[in-house]
Amino acid sequence: MYSFLESSETIREAILVKNSDRFFGSILINQKKLSISFLNWFLGFSEGYFENISSCFFNLNCYYIFEIKKINSQILYYIKKNLSIGKVDFYEIKHFSFCRFYIVEKKYFVSIFFLLYPIYLYRYNIERLVKSSSDAPAIGWVRARGFKNNSSWWIGFLFEKMKWIVYPSQSKQRLSIPQKLTITQKYRKYLLNRTSRILKNKRLIPLERQPNGYQMVISHFFSFQQLFFFLKLAWVPYKADSRKIMVFKRWWRIFLYQIEPKSWTAKTVARVHKLSKNLNKFS
C-alpha cells in the first residue's frame, strides 16, 4: 500500500545534499585514519550537542577534559569505537543515572580540539591550549566532501537536535493524531533555514521564537517523507542508539496509520496509543 514511500528514486536522489570542496582536518590516532563519513557525522552531532552548554572543554585547575553526557550509553560506545580513544563510564546525580564519554589524555584531547575548533573558535580563549599542542599526534589534512553541505554532517546534527513528537488522542473514535518534528537552535538561525532547503520545501519553514532560541516545527507530509529517506541514507548511527531507532520506527508507523484511507477499528486505535506511549519521553 505504501510502496510509493519505499521506492521513489526521485525522492532519494532529490534529498541528497550537494558536495562541496571544503577542507577540514582529520585525526590520525594510533596510525588509524578515521572515516570521513563518521567525522562528518561527529562534527554535525557536536554542533547540535554542545550548543546549549557553556563549554565542551573544561579547565579545572589546568586540567582539561572533553566529555559528552547521555542517558543512553550506546551512542557513546559508538563514538568511542570509531574514534578509538576515550573512555565511557557511569555515574549518578540526584538519583538520576548518566553515562559519559570523556577524553583526558593530553595528546588525544588536543587532537579532538583541533577537529572541533572551527565550531568553538569564536567563543573560547584557546591560546594556552594551542601552546601545549606540540604533544598532539599528527593531524592530517584531507579533502572533505561536504562539511555542512554533506549528508553525514546533517544527519549527525539532526540526530542530536531533532525531537519526534506525537499527541495521542484519548478518544476511542478515529481522530487525527498531531505529529511534528521540532529542531531548536539557540545561536545560528541559518542552520534551521538550511534544513528547510535540505527538505526541499518550496518555502522556508517558519521559525518560532522561543526563550531558548529559534524553533522549527515540521508538520507537513512531504517533509516527513523527505526526512525519512534522508535519515535512511546513514542508518548506522541510529542503530547504535536503541532509543533513537525505537522512536524513529514508532513515529513512522504512526504516520503510516495516519495516511491510511480505511476507517480505524478499536484495535487500530489501541495499537496507535501503544505506539505513542513514552515516545515523546524517549525522543
Secondary structure, DSSP 8 states (H G I E B T S, - for coil): --HHHH--HHHHHHT-------EEEEEEETTEE--HHHHHHHHHHHHHHGGGSS-SEEEETTEEEEEEEESSSHHHHHHHHHHT--EEEEEEETTEEEEEEEE--HHHHHHHHHHHHHHHTTTS--HHHHHTGGGS--EEEEE-S-GGGSHHHHHHHHHHHEEEEE----SSS-----EEEEEEESS-THHHHHHHHHTT-SS---EEEETTEEEEEE--HHHHHHHHHHHHTT-HHHHT-HHHHHHHHHHHHHHHHHT--S---HHHHHHHHHHHTTHHHH-
